[in-house]
Amino acid sequence: MYNNNFWRNNYRLNTSYNFTDKLKVTAMGEYIKSGSDNRGYLSSSVFIWHHRHTNFNQLKNYRDYEDVHIQIPGDDEPPNWQHTFFSNPYFEQEVLVQPNDKDRFLGNLSVTYDFTDWLSLMVRTGTDLWTDTRINVDRYERTRNGARRAGRYSEEVLRNQETNHDFILTLNKILGDIALTVQAGGIQRKNYYKMNYTRVEELTIDRLYNLGNNASPNTNESAIMESQVNSVFGSATIGFKDFLFVDVTGRNDWSSTLPSGSNSYFYPSVSLSAVLTEMFPGLYSHTLSLVKLRGSWAQVGNDAPPYKLQQVFLPQGLWDGSVPKFSESKEIASRGLKPEITTGLELGVDIRFLDGRIGLDAAYYEQSTRDQILAVDIARSSGYNSRVLNAGEITNKGVEISLSGTILELPNGLTWDASVNFAKNESLVVDLAPGLNTYVLWTDRGASLEARVGQPYGSIYGVKFARTEDGQIIFKNGYPTTLPGQHVIGNITPDWLGGISNTISFKGVTVSALIDIKKGGDIYDMGTSLMRQNGITDESAVGREEGVIGIGVKNIGTEGEPIYVPNDVVASTRTFMSYYSGRQYHEAAVMDGSYVKLREASLTYELPKKWFNNIFLQSVRVSLVGRNLAILHKNTRHLDPEISSADLGYNYGQLPSTRSIGFNVNVKF
């Protein structure tokens, strides 16, 4: 990417020391330094608008054309392919930079004391702290249509910290045929977030980015969010003769983000597993080396974001130039929030063949989440935009299957291991709040992504093409027709997910590769739709002179007694593509998000131990690792199907995911 870079350096240290045979101290620290001279973003791209005839070499060398570039007299914008909405993209990359500098520290310290060989206590504290300083140059000084617009920029400093303190008392005891492990403990989690933001509304000297270079008062914003959760927990694992195991857990949280009386919530779990090949020795053989059945029931609780219990007032600048103004938040808070509770049931089986060389693991699960904490839209006539409440129930059920095995294992040390994974999930919105039938996740030009009662989560609604019973689009006067009202035109949930991994090792050299597969899952691709309308995509080039014939049928009968024949009416390509822009007919913007990707590949070499037998090194490994290396298959013509806004199936010309290649050195002392 032009004038764009990114750097990241990691420094990590792990150490432990046994002060006595009973007392052990372990410490870990990691420092990560990262930043960019001009960080990227996954927002919309100018390239969904640019013309095909644009010479980007000329745009890049815009300084060579400043004296001869034809533009509105008196305007001083850099040469560009058009000035209505956009500036020269190379000029923007040079001038409207967005650098950042981020420091992150992760550390923990734990002390373990063994009272006896069966009773121990671990006390631990840890933190994850980062600060990010960002500069955003979002406007330069220019004249457009005779009007001056001043330069503007902002500085933002973010700080985030999560600190955990916990202790765990562990008992391990063998009582005849029974193995018993009991744990009890507590944890305190504190979260702190702070944002300071200053914007220079008008630069005195253009392109001098300093908070003191202001021709008018700066705009200042600040925010602090704090929360705390205190917890106690316990667990017990009972094993009988190494073939029957029972696990029971329980945890209670007290959250600062929930109201008094509802801020305490308990969630337990229980699981049972049985190794049938140990329980019934006659089942065991070289062919069938393990059969393990398992089942579990569990609940998980979750609290609310901070400050959703009371109405707040937000600063709105100055009134009459001197009196501070505040306005009430447009979101109605709720003093009666309850914790979210997710309840899950899982049944599974683990089977191994040929002394463990081949393994099959399969699981079926059902999950229900109740009282989700959401901000739902309400009538604007109320004076507010949304209201925070506990909303209904969403269920998920599905299967997960994994097949793994050692394909090759030779006496000379050559091994080849492989695995295949498959997962499928089905969701259903069972209920929302009283009087609420749908929860809108996003909306654009009449299309929307919703969680609607009685429908799967993530259904896309919009204008749908009128079709015959066999699915052919019905045309009239050469253009597609639509059904009245809104209909389901897609869903963001994949039909299934899969993965294939292979690892080959020989004499210290290891080669591995991971392929990710996604089948189904729709994308509302407004970016491609607008490129069609703007004549940028290759399909929009068809029939520009002679017109285009849409694929489908036309009705030569009546509405009551239709007679469908192949459509043969020539339509204007420009008008035809505007119908397929998604602005009028939303179904035209729905794309299949399936893909097959080479997600990761690595080459690792472990140095022979004889090279450092006489020094304090245990092992040294060097690796070359690549991620997002290639898209092997996709059904979208003009975009990376994995890129969408917040995984909500919406694309507006975002740039594709980046390929990364790194070199690692792993040294053990």
Secondary structure, DSSP 8 states (H G I E B T S, - for coil): -TT---EEEEEEEEEEEESSSSEEEEEEEEEEEEEESS----S--GGGTS-TT--HHHHHTGGGGTTT----TT------S--SS---HHHHHHHS---EEEEEEEEEEEEEEESSSSEEEEEEEEEEEEEEEEEEEEE--EEETTEEE--EEEEEEEEEEEEEEEEEEEEEEEETTEEEEEEEEEEEEEEEEEEEEEEESSBSSTT---TT-BSS--EEEEEEEEEEEEEEEEEEEEEETTTEEEEEEEEEEEETTS-TTTSEEEEEEEEEEEEHHHHSGGG--SSEEEEEEEEEEEEEEE---TT-SS--EEEEEEETTTEEEEEE-SEE--TT---EEEEEEEEEEEEEETTTTEEEEEEEEEEEEEEEEEEEE--GGGT-SEEEEEEEEEEEEEEEEEEEEEEEE-TTS-EEEEEEEEEEEEEEEEE-STT--EEEEEEETTEEEEEETTS-TTEEEE--B-B-TTS-BEEETTEE-B-SS-EEEEESS-SEEEEEEEEEEETTEEEEEEEEEEE--EEEEHHHHHHHHTT-SGGGGTTTTT-B--SSEEE-S-SSS--EEE----B-HHHHHHHTTSSS-GGGGEEE--EEEEEEEEEEEE--GGGGTTSS--EEEEEEEEEEEEEEEES-SSS-TT--GGGSSEESS------EEEEEEEEE-
